[in-house]
Amino acid sequence: MAHYSVLIVDDEPGIRESLAGVLQDEGYLVDAVESGEACLDFLAHHNCDLVLLDIWLPGMDGIQALEKIQALESPPIVIMISGHGTIETAVRSTKLGAFDFIEKPLSIDKTLLTLKHAVEQLTLAAQNRQLREELQGKYRIIGESVPMKALRQQLALAAPTNGRVLVFGESGTGKELVAHALHLLSLRAREPFVEVNCAAIPEELIESELFGHIKGSFTGAVEDKVGKFEQAHGGTLFLDEVGDMSLRTQSKVLRVIEEQRFTPVGSGNNLTVDVRVIAATNKNLQEEIQKGNFREDLFYRLNVIPFFVPPLRDHAEDIPALANYFLAEFARAYGRRPKHFADAAQEVILSYRWPGNVRELRNLVERLVIMVPGERIERRHLPPSLSHDHTASGSTRTPTTGFSSLQEARAAYERDYILRKLEENQGNVTRAAEALGLERSHLYRKMKSLGITVGG
């Protein structure tokens, strides 16, 4: 087991010594002091996981010491012990933050069990911290360009509030990433983050998806369903592609946002929720309002704090940092050694316009991590379409002179085409060969000649 530290605070030397011996035998790191003042002095200079604190102490009593311990920046878990316990004292200790209350004479079994439960809470808290740190890393806004620095500043200001946010941006720019980051930096970070893709749910099902339904309310409703608004109670609801929501659903969402109340489909009971709404769209909602496709009143309810996520071409200086981040991410995910871009390859990805934005870059890097056998990604490993776009964006080379020979151009095209077919078939060579109209052995020979490996 991990070695957790315990501080025993008791004015009786016999109890300190006997309890310390038992806990050391159980694997705890034990210190002991005789007073509340000594306890606070110890905690000011040492890290400690658990405190066994007697209530009846000379000078500062245990209750006073408990109050001061709880005021520390990172207080340990405190278990109160007393030979003169009363229900009132136990309740007061618990209200002040004590984990539990044990009466004297101490039962060793009871003490060890209480410490075991406290350690389980410590372990769970550590796991939660680690998970939050991993999530914050996963949803980190990467880039040192002016637009990305401005976006992070806006996040820091808006996240701790309950203000509704509307995120604008092209497909693939990272609107979902922004929504997650807003939630993780908010006061609701420990509560649910619930996502709804409004474009992916059929019109006839979206009300049930958002508000839930009761069994038998419509054909196919074979059991009660909890809607997304209820699932997000206390936390954040992310309405992705909100511009694709029908006018009928928009009116109902507007009412829920205003009242924080709704009625599940087929039910007569109103449910009250506390939900922060973040919405995102790749559409120009002002134009959609003019066309009659989006409610103006809903737009103003959602657009309390507008966020704009710029396209990748507008912060191209961040491409190397993003590409290296994805290279490391996928190397870990697939158990590969880290790769890096050769200068010529990096020049191409810097000049490409990235119509699919960060999502397109991420997908390309994943494919390169899987398919490129060595640690160095060369220009020839990149799809020809990137080189052609690189040419169009200002290079002196043209599509017809981008390769030194027809053979090089043909090999680059064949390589890209085979890689795409392998990707479409999840790396299965047999299925890729069928899709290409080749014998499996022929495809293997072709892959070997082009330097393509699968699973290597």
C-alpha positions in Angstrom: 0.0 0.0 0.0 1.0 3.6 -0.4 2.6 5.0 2.8 0.2 7.6 4.1 1.2 9.9 6.9 -0.7 10.1 10.2 -0.3 12.7 12.9 -1.6 11.6 16.4 -2.6 14.5 18.6 -3.3 13.3 22.2 -2.0 14.5 25.6 -1.7 11.0 27.0 1.8 9.5 26.3 0.5 6.0 26.6 -2.1 6.4 23.9 0.4 8.2 21.5 2.9 5.4 21.9 0.5 2.4 21.6 -1.5 3.9 18.7 1.7 4.9 16.9 3.1 1.3 17.2 -0.1 -0.2 15.8 -0.3 2.2 12.9 3.4 1.7 12.0 2.8 -2.0 11.9 0.0 -1.3 9.4 2.4 0.6 7.1 1.5 4.2 8.0 4.1 6.9 8.6 3.4 8.1 12.1 4.2 11.3 14.1 2.7 12.3 17.4 2.3 15.5 19.4 0.7 16.3 22.7 -1.3 19.5 22.0 -3.3 21.5 19.5 -0.6 24.2 19.4 2.0 21.5 18.6 -0.3 20.0 16.0 -0.7 23.3 14.1 3.1 24.0 14.3 3.8 20.5 12.9 1.3 21.0 10.0 2.9 24.4 9.2 6.2 22.7 8.5 5.2 19.2 7.3 2.9 17.5 4.8 0.4 15.2 6.4 -2.5 13.1 5.0 -4.4 12.2 8.2 -4.8 13.6 11.7 -6.2 11.7 14.7 -7.2 14.6 16.9 -8.3 14.3 20.6 -11.0 16.8 21.6 -9.9 17.2 25.2 -6.5 18.8 25.1 -4.7 21.3 27.4 -4.7 24.8 26.1 -6.3 24.9 22.7 -8.9 22.1 22.6 -9.5 19.8 19.6 -12.5 21.7 18.3 -10.5 25.0 18.1 -7.6 23.1 16.5 -10.0 21.5 13.9 -11.3 25.0 12.9 -7.7 26.2 12.3 -6.7 23.0 10.4 -9.7 23.4 8.1 -8.6 27.0 7.4 -5.3 25.7 5.9 -4.8 25.8 2.1 -4.7 22.0 1.8 -6.1 20.6 5.0 -5.5 16.9 5.9 -8.4 14.6 6.7 -9.2 14.9 10.4 -10.6 12.1 12.6 -11.7 13.3 16.0 -11.2 11.1 19.1 -12.7 11.7 22.6 -13.2 9.9 25.9 -16.1 12.2 26.7 -18.0 12.1 23.4 -21.5 13.4 23.1 -23.8 13.5 20.1 -23.6 17.3 20.0 -19.8 17.3 19.9 -19.8 14.7 17.1 -22.3 16.7 15.1 -20.3 19.9 15.6 -17.0 18.2 14.6 -18.7 16.9 11.4 -20.1 20.3 10.5 -16.6 21.8 11.0 -15.2 19.3 8.4 -14.1 16.3 10.5 -14.2 13.0 8.5 -15.4 10.9 11.5 -15.6 10.7 15.3 -14.2 7.8 17.4 -14.9 7.4 21.1 -12.4 6.3 23.8 -11.4 3.7 24.8 -10.2 3.3 21.3 -11.1 0.1 19.5 -8.1 -0.8 17.3 -10.4 -2.4 14.7 -12.7 0.6 14.6 -9.7 3.0 14.3 -8.1 1.0 11.5 -11.4 0.7 9.6 -12.0 4.5 9.9 -8.5 5.2 8.7 -9.0 2.7 5.8 -12.1 4.6 4.7 -10.3 7.9 5.0 -7.5 6.6 2.8 -10.0 5.5 0.2 -11.4 9.0 0.1 -7.8 10.4 -0.3 -7.2 7.9 -3.2 -10.5 8.9 -4.9 -9.6 12.6 -4.5 -6.2 12.0 -6.0 -7.7 10.1 -8.9 -10.2 12.9 -9.5 -7.4 15.5 -9.5 -5.4 13.4 -12.0 -8.5 13.0 -14.2 -9.2 16.7 -14.2 -5.5 17.4 -15.0 -5.7 14.9 -17.9 -8.9 16.5 -19.2 -7.5 20.0 -18.9 -4.5 18.7 -20.9 -6.7 17.1 -23.5 -8.8 20.3 -23.9 -5.8 22.7 -23.8 -5.9 25.6 -26.3 -2.5 25.2 -28.1 -0.7 28.1 -29.8 1.1 31.3 -29.1 -0.3 33.3 -32.0 -2.2 36.5 -31.2 -5.6 34.9 -31.9 -4.9 31.9 -29.6 -3.6 34.1 -26.8 -6.7 36.3 -27.1 -8.9 33.2 -27.0 -7.3 31.9 -23.8 -7.7 35.3 -22.2 -11.4 35.3 -23.2 -11.8 31.8 -21.7 -10.2 32.9 -18.4 -12.7 35.8 -18.1 -15.9 34.0 -19.2 -15.4 30.5 -17.8 -16.0 31.3 -14.0 -19.3 33.0 -14.8 -22.7 31.5 -15.6 -23.0 33.6 -18.8 -24.3 31.8 -21.8 -21.7 31.5 -24.6 -22.2 31.2 -28.4 -19.1 29.9 -30.2 -18.7 30.7 -33.9 -16.3 29.2 -36.3 -15.8 27.0 -39.3 -16.1 23.3 -39.1 -13.0 21.7 -37.6 -11.7 24.8 -35.9 -12.2 23.5 -32.4 -15.5 24.8 -31.1 -16.1 21.7 -29.1 -12.7 22.1 -27.5 -13.6 25.6 -26.5 -16.9 24.4 -24.9 -15.0 21.7 -22.9 -12.4 24.2 -21.8 -15.1 26.7 -20.6 -16.7 23.9 -18.6 -13.4 22.7 -17.0 -12.4 26.2 -16.0 -15.9 27.0 -14.6 -17.3 26.6 -11.1 -19.4 23.7 -12.6 -16.3 21.7 -13.5 -17.2 18.9 -11.1 -20.7 18.6 -12.5 -21.7 17.0 -15.8 -20.8 18.2 -19.3 -23.5 17.0 -21.7 -23.2 17.4 -25.4 -26.0 17.4 -28.1 -25.2 17.5 -31.8 -28.3 19.2 -33.1 -27.5 18.3 -36.7 -27.2 14.6 -36.0 -30.5 14.0 -34.3 -33.7 13.5 -36.5 -36.3 16.2 -36.0 -38.8 13.8 -34.7 -36.5 12.7 -31.9 -34.7 15.9 -30.8 -37.4 16.9 -28.3 -37.2 13.5 -26.6 -33.4 13.8 -26.7 -33.4 17.3 -25.1 -36.3 17.0 -22.6 -36.7 13.2 -22.2 -40.0 11.3 -22.3 -42.1 8.9 -20.3 -42.9 5.4 -21.3 -45.7 5.0 -23.9 -45.6 8.7 -24.8 -45.1 7.8 -28.5 -44.5 4.7 -30.6 -41.1 3.2 -29.6 -41.1 4.8 -26.2 -40.7 1.5 -24.3 -39.2 3.1 -21.2 -38.7 6.4 -19.5 -35.8 8.5 -20.9 -33.9 11.2 -19.1 -33.3 14.2 -21.4 -30.0 16.1 -21.9 -31.2 19.1 -20.0 -31.9 16.9 -16.9 -28.6 15.0 -17.3 -26.8 18.4 -17.3 -28.4 19.6 -14.1 -25.8 21.6 -12.1 -23.4 21.5 -15.0 -23.1 22.5 -18.7 -25.2 21.7 -21.7 -23.4 22.1 -25.1 -25.7 22.6 -28.1 -23.4 21.9 -31.0 -24.5 23.0 -34.5 -27.4 24.9 -32.9 -28.0 26.6 -36.3 -29.5 23.2 -37.6 -32.2 23.1 -34.9 -35.7 23.4 -36.2 -37.8 26.5 -35.4 -40.2 24.4 -33.4 -37.4 23.0 -31.2 -35.9 26.5 -31.0 -39.0 27.9 -29.4 -39.0 25.2 -26.7 -35.3 25.6 -26.0 -35.8 29.3 -25.7 -38.5 28.8 -23.0 -36.2 26.4 -21.1 -33.4 28.8 -21.1 -35.6 31.6 -19.9 -37.4 29.6 -17.2 -35.0 26.8 -16.4 -38.1 24.5 -16.4 -39.4 22.0 -19.0 -41.8 19.2 -19.4 -40.7 15.7 -20.6 -42.5 14.5 -23.7 -45.8 12.8 -22.6 -45.5 14.1 -19.0 -47.6 16.6 -17.1 -44.9 17.4 -14.6 -42.5 20.3 -14.9 -38.9 19.7 -14.0 -36.6 22.5 -12.8 -33.0 22.5 -13.7 -29.9 24.6 -13.2 -27.9 24.4 -16.5 -25.4 26.7 -18.2 -25.9 26.6 -21.9 -23.0 26.8 -24.4 -23.9 26.7 -28.1 -21.8 26.5 -31.2 -22.4 27.0 -34.9 -20.6 27.1 -38.2 -23.4 29.2 -39.8 -23.9 32.9 -39.9 -26.9 33.1 -37.6 -27.6 36.7 -38.6 -28.1 35.6 -42.2 -30.2 32.6 -40.9 -32.4 35.1 -39.0 -32.9 37.1 -42.2 -33.9 33.9 -44.0 -36.4 33.0 -41.3 -34.4 29.9 -40.3 -33.4 31.0 -36.8 -35.3 32.8 -34.1 -33.8 36.3 -33.3 -34.9 36.1 -29.6 -33.1 32.8 -29.2 -30.0 34.2 -30.8 -29.8 37.0 -28.3 -30.5 34.6 -25.4 -27.6 32.4 -26.5 -25.2 35.2 -27.6 -24.5 36.7 -24.2 -20.8 36.1 -24.6 -19.8 35.5 -28.2 -16.6 33.5 -29.0 -15.0 33.3 -32.4 -12.6 30.5 -33.1 -10.4 31.5 -36.0 -9.6 29.2 -39.0 -6.2 27.5 -38.9 -5.1 29.6 -42.0 -5.4 32.7 -39.8 -3.0 31.5 -37.2 -0.7 29.4 -39.3 2.3 30.1 -37.0 0.7 27.6 -34.6 0.8 24.7 -37.1 4.2 23.4 -35.9 3.1 23.4 -32.2 -0.2 21.7 -33.1 1.5 19.1 -35.4 4.1 18.2 -32.8 1.3 17.9 -30.1 -0.6 15.5 -32.3 2.6 13.6 -33.2 3.2 13.0 -29.5 -0.4 12.2 -28.7 -0.7 9.5 -31.4 2.7 8.1 -30.8 1.5 7.4 -27.2 -1.9 6.2 -28.3 -0.4 3.7 -30.8 2.7 2.8 -28.9 5.1 4.2 -31.6 8.3 6.0 -31.2 8.0 9.8 -31.6 8.2 11.1 -35.1 9.2 14.6 -36.4 8.7 16.5 -39.7 11.6 17.1 -42.0 12.1 20.8 -42.9 10.7 20.3 -46.4 7.6 18.5 -45.1 7.1 21.3 -42.5 7.3 23.9 -45.2 4.4 22.2 -47.1 2.1 21.9 -44.0 2.8 25.5 -43.2 1.8 26.7 -46.6 -1.3 24.5 -47.0 -4.6 26.3 -46.6 -6.2 23.6 -44.4 -9.8 23.9 -45.4 -10.7 21.3 -42.8 -8.8 23.3 -40.2 -7.3 21.7 -37.1 -9.4 18.6 -37.5 -7.9 18.0 -41.0 -4.4 18.5 -39.5 -5.1 16.1 -36.7 -6.4 13.4 -39.0 -3.3 13.8 -41.3 -0.9 13.5 -38.4 -2.7 10.4 -37.1 -2.4 8.8 -40.5 1.3 9.7 -40.7 2.0 8.2 -37.3 0.3 5.0 -38.3 1.7 4.7 -41.9 5.2 6.2 -41.9 7.7 3.5 -40.9 10.6 5.7 -39.8 10.9 8.5 -37.3 11.3 11.3 -39.9 8.3 12.4 -41.9 9.5 13.5 -45.4 7.8 15.6 -48.0 7.1 12.5 -50.1 5.1 11.0 -47.2 2.5 13.9 -47.5 -0.5 13.6 -49.8 0.0 15.3 -53.2 -3.0 17.5 -52.6 -1.0 19.3 -49.8 1.9 20.0 -52.2 -0.4 21.2 -54.9 -2.1 23.6 -52.5 1.4 24.7 -51.3 2.2 25.5 -54.9 -1.0 27.6 -55.3 -0.3 29.6 -52.2 2.8 31.2 -53.5 5.6 28.6 -54.1 7.6 29.0 -57.3 7.0 25.4 -58.0 3.9 24.3 -60.0 2.0 21.1 -59.9 3.8 20.0 -63.1 7.2 20.8 -61.8 6.6 19.8 -58.1 8.3 16.5 -58.7 11.7 15.9 -60.3 10.3 13.2 -62.6 7.1 11.6 -63.8 8.1 8.5 -61.9 8.3 10.5 -58.7 4.9 12.1 -59.2 3.3 8.7 -60.0 4.9 7.1 -56.9 3.6 10.0 -54.7 0.1 9.7 -56.1 0.1 5.9 -55.7 1.4 6.1 -52.2 -1.3 8.6 -51.2 -4.1 6.6 -52.9 -3.0 3.4 -51.2 -2.7 5.1 -47.8 -6.2 6.4 -48.2 -7.6 3.0 -49.0 -5.7 1.4 -46.1 -7.1 4.1 -43.8 -10.7 3.6 -45.1 -10.3 -0.1 -44.3 -8.7 0.4 -40.8 -5.3 -0.9 -42.0 -6.7 -4.2 -43.3 -4.5 -5.1 -46.3 -6.9 -7.8 -47.7 -9.9 -5.4 -47.8 -7.7 -2.6 -49.1 -6.5 -4.8 -51.9 -10.1 -5.7 -52.8 -11.0 -2.0 -52.9 -8.0 -1.3 -55.2 -8.8 -4.2 -57.4 -5.4 -5.8 -56.7 -4.2 -9.2 -55.5 -3.1 -9.1 -51.9 0.4 -10.2 -52.8 0.6 -7.5 -55.5 -0.5 -4.8 -53.0 2.1 -6.0 -50.5 4.9 -5.7 -53.1 3.6 -2.3 -54.1 3.5 -1.1 -50.4 7.1 -2.4 -49.9 8.4 -0.5 -52.9 6.7 2.7 -51.7 7.9 2.3 -48.1 4.4 1.7 -46.7 4.1 -0.5 -43.6 1.0 -1.4 -41.6 1.2 -2.0 -37.8 5.0 -1.3 -37.7 
